[in-house]
């Protein structure tokens, strides 16, 4: 019964969101392109970056729809023609939307995703922006430097004396800790501690734990001098950042493809961490942060 009620609520919420996406007099600026983003900081930044790049390199106007919702909501909105583009992560689309078993080869995931989205949804999966946002195993910078640790395989020499701190979802997911521990024969001094994700970095810095699972582009990583361990056995599936665009809108505005493609491969994970920090850590205005980043990269 609870699952049924939850499904009803989700369906109702989705209908409200999609209805709100319908172009009308409530549109922010009557733009040619309706660009949405998911509901977290990184997506706010990437959505604004895409919007500014389109407006700077074409005569098109962008109607921004930030914080639309998660992948399911954004996908439903774009397939219904209520939005024209948003940015997705390949692994999320491949396993969550297409319901395919996880694949570790980034090129295979991208090609299969591109083909399926074109055939099933009339959507174009554009080339990656240059980075992925995946699960990241993170340790203190001082520990990494002292023990010359760069990879997860190297870290397993020390984890029997370490304590782990992970979110509940990571401990329970099929592609989370259970599989990771098996792949790397990862052992800790005692069972990993279940922690609120908002507290993991504080606990790491205060040495309450020695390894945590975060997201690879979290702004706190750079600010606190932490180190993301390389997944040298490629356990985690790829989560490359790709723009998803309606093929119909690309045909209507051919210049849109060139504008979006100009961002391909231009953002590194380190740069995305810094952008996230500027917004979350220094509370900078997103439009200003994006504008300054575009200038620093020499984008037209």
C-alpha positions, 0 to 999 in steps of 0.5 A, a space after each residue: 500500500 505504501 509503495 502504491 501511495 508513493 507511486 501515486 504521489 510521484 505520478 501526481 508530482 510529475 504531472 504538475 512539473 510537466 504541466 508547469 513546463 508548458 510554454 506560456 505567458 509564465 515563461 521567463 523570457 519567451 526563449 527559443 530554447 527551453 533548457 532545464 536542469 536537475 535539482 542540485 548545484 552542479 546542474 544549476 551551474 551546467 544549465 547556466 553554462 549551456 544557456 550562456 554559451 547558446 546565447 553568446 554564440 547564436 541569436 537564440 534566447 534561452 528560457 531557463 528551467 532550473 531545479 526541474 527535478 531528477 532524471 525521471 522528471 527531466 526525461 519525461 518532460 523532454 520526451 513530452 516536448 515540454 523542454 528542449 534540452 537538459 544535461 544528464 549522466 551516461 550511467 544514470 541514463 543507461 541504467 535508470 532510463 534504459 534499464 540496462 545492466 551496468 557496463 564499465 566501458 565509457 565508449 560502449 555506454 555512450 554509443 549504446 545510449 546515443 543509439 537507443 535515445 535516437 531510436 526510442 525517443 528522438 533525442 540526441 545525446 551530444 558529446 561529453 562535456 569532459 568529465 564524469 560525476 561518479 561515486 568517489 572513494 576519498 581520503 585525507 590529502 595528508 594520508 595520501 601524500 604520506 603513504 603515496 596512495 593514488 589508487 584504491 588498490 594501493 589503499 587496501 594495504 592500509 584499510 585494515 587499520 582504517 575506519 570507513 564512513 558511508 551513506 546508507 544508500 552506498 552501503 546497500 546499493 548493488 553498485 555500492 560498497 558490497 561490490 566494491 569490497 569484493 572487487 578490491 578485497 577491501 577490509 576495514 578495522 571494523 564495519 563501516 559506519 553509516 553516516 549522513 552525507 552532509 557529515 562525511 567530510 567533517 568526520 573525515 577531517 576530524 579523523 573520526 573516519 579515514 575513508 568516505 564515499 562522496 561524489 567525484 565533483 563535490 566542491 568540498 574535495 578541493 576546499 579541504 585538500 582531500 584526494 579522490 582515489 583512482 578506481 583502477 579496476 574500473 568498478 564504478 560504471 561511467 557517469 559522463 556528463 552529456 547534453 540531451 537535446 530534442 532532435 526536432 529542435 536541432 533541425 529547427 535551429 542548426 546553430 544550436 548543435 554547434 553552440 552545444 558542441 563547442 563545450 565538448 571536452 572543455 570541463 575537467 573534474 577539478 574545474 567542476 569541483 571548483 565551480 561547485 565550491 564557488 557556489 556552495 562554499 563561497 555563496 557566489 552567484 551562479 551567473 557570475 561564476 559561469 560568466 567568469 569561467 567562460 572568460 577564463 576558458 576563452 569561450 566565445 
